[in-house]
Amino acid sequence: MTDPRSRMDSLAHQRVEYGALGAADVAADPYSQFAQWYEQAADPVREPNAMVVATADPDDPRGPSARVVLLKGFSAEGFVFFTNYDSAKGRQIAADNRIALVFPWHDMHRQVRVRGIAVRTSAEESDEYFAKRPRGAQLGAVASRQSEPVESREALHRAYDRASAEYEGREVPRPEFWGGYLVRPVEIEFWQGQANRFHDRFLYRSTEGTPPLDAGDRWTITRLNP
Ligand SMILES: Cc1cc2nc3c(=O)[nH]c(=O)nc-3n(C[C@H](O)[C@H](O)[C@H](O)COP(=O)(O)O)c2cc1C
């Protein structure tokens, strides 16, 4: 068996090739920069659309909460994900719609961090996305009281079967409690890992003052200490 210490040793000496991110390389606006990195992440990163979403209800003494969700859309308006509006995150957003996202693209030694304001997508946009989901996922969304306690796995299956029977032979309508959020960014940071922990960090902020940002806003780009 390999001595675990020698394994630690070889990890410590592992050399990682980092790409650099210089002031001349970053795009003038963060949306183009994100689009470029997202495209580059498609190959090395297994699920580049998996992002951590952090929310906090200021009245909850337990503090902030974070979980992974999938990015389902991205444009100069912001970042879109879908979920249950009555879930823990939905309730936190209802209490305080300030939100943070992290794209942890370890395989590329990259990270993108977004702070922003979450607003519900329009009913039409949520309907459109819901209609494209596989029927099983639609029934799952109808049947799940996301984040609420459930007595057993069997109880979950029963709820699914009830939904399945209810909509047999017809389309599953989007439940009102399910839909999208658009995260309108206030600031976006791009982090590129570098040797000696001397990482490159660039922070985009709007010069227009109050959040959220509008597509036509101007940006300042600041390099941060690692
Ligand atoms: C890879 C991955 C993708 C996920 N995608 C979603 C998603 O798009 N929407 C969602 O509501 N939950 C998604 N989840 C589940 C969430 O992490 C979380 O368990 C759920 O939304 C309940 O969170 P809450 O109780 O904080 O509201 C995903 C989990 C993983 C690990």
The ligand as an SDF file (V2000), in Angstrom:
LIG
                    3D

 31 33  0  0  0  0  0  0  0  0999 V2000
  -25.8550   19.6520   -9.6610 C   0  0  0  0  0  0  0  0  0  0  0  0
  -27.1130   20.1270   -8.9580 C   0  0  0  0  0  0  0  0  0  0  0  0
  -28.0430   20.8630   -9.6750 C   0  0  0  0  0  0  0  0  0  0  0  0
  -29.2060   21.3220   -9.0620 C   0  0  0  0  0  0  0  0  0  0  0  0
  -30.0730   22.1110   -9.7940 N   0  0  0  0  0  0  0  0  0  0  0  0
  -31.1520   22.6320   -9.1730 C   0  0  0  0  0  0  0  0  0  0  0  0
  -31.9970   23.5580   -9.8720 C   0  0  0  0  0  0  0  0  0  0  0  0
  -31.7490   23.9350  -11.0350 O   0  0  0  0  0  0  0  0  0  0  0  0
  -33.0820   24.0530   -9.2110 N   0  0  0  0  0  0  0  0  0  0  0  0
  -33.3680   23.6900   -7.9120 C   0  0  0  0  0  0  0  0  0  0  0  0
  -34.3700   24.1630   -7.3770 O   0  0  0  0  0  0  0  0  0  0  0  0
  -32.5760   22.8520   -7.2290 N   0  0  0  0  0  0  0  0  0  0  0  0
  -31.4800   22.3120   -7.8220 C   0  0  0  0  0  0  0  0  0  0  0  0
  -30.6430   21.4660   -7.1210 N   0  0  0  0  0  0  0  0  0  0  0  0
  -30.9990   21.1330   -5.7110 C   0  0  0  0  0  0  0  0  0  0  0  0
  -30.5670   22.2690   -4.7840 C   0  0  0  0  0  0  0  0  0  0  0  0
  -29.1780   22.1770   -4.5300 O   0  0  0  0  0  0  0  0  0  0  0  0
  -31.3260   22.2640   -3.4430 C   0  0  0  0  0  0  0  0  0  0  0  0
  -31.2020   21.0070   -2.8170 O   0  0  0  0  0  0  0  0  0  0  0  0
  -32.8190   22.5660   -3.5950 C   0  0  0  0  0  0  0  0  0  0  0  0
  -33.0410   23.5790   -4.5700 O   0  0  0  0  0  0  0  0  0  0  0  0
  -33.4270   23.0190   -2.2720 C   0  0  0  0  0  0  0  0  0  0  0  0
  -32.7250   24.1460   -1.7860 O   0  0  0  0  0  0  0  0  0  0  0  0
  -33.3390   25.0990   -0.6540 P   0  0  0  0  0  0  0  0  0  0  0  0
  -33.9450   24.1920    0.3870 O   0  0  0  0  0  0  0  0  0  0  0  0
  -32.1930   25.8820   -0.1290 O   0  0  0  0  0  0  0  0  0  0  0  0
  -34.3830   25.9510   -1.3120 O   0  0  0  0  0  0  0  0  0  0  0  0
  -29.4630   20.9990   -7.7060 C   0  0  0  0  0  0  0  0  0  0  0  0
  -28.5120   20.2770   -6.9880 C   0  0  0  0  0  0  0  0  0  0  0  0
  -27.3510   19.8490   -7.5990 C   0  0  0  0  0  0  0  0  0  0  0  0
  -26.3310   19.1070   -6.7740 C   0  0  0  0  0  0  0  0  0  0  0  0
  1  2  1  0
  2  3  1  0
  2 30  2  0
  3  4  2  0
  4  5  1  0
  4 28  1  0
  5  6  2  0
  6  7  1  0
  6 13  1  0
  7  8  2  0
  7  9  1  0
  9 10  1  0
 10 11  2  0
 10 12  1  0
 12 13  2  0
 13 14  1  0
 14 15  1  0
 14 28  1  0
 15 16  1  0
 16 17  1  0
 16 18  1  0
 18 19  1  0
 18 20  1  0
 20 21  1  0
 20 22  1  0
 22 23  1  0
 23 24  1  0
 24 25  2  0
 24 26  1  0
 24 27  1  0
 28 29  2  0
 29 30  1  0
 30 31  1  0
M  END
$$$$
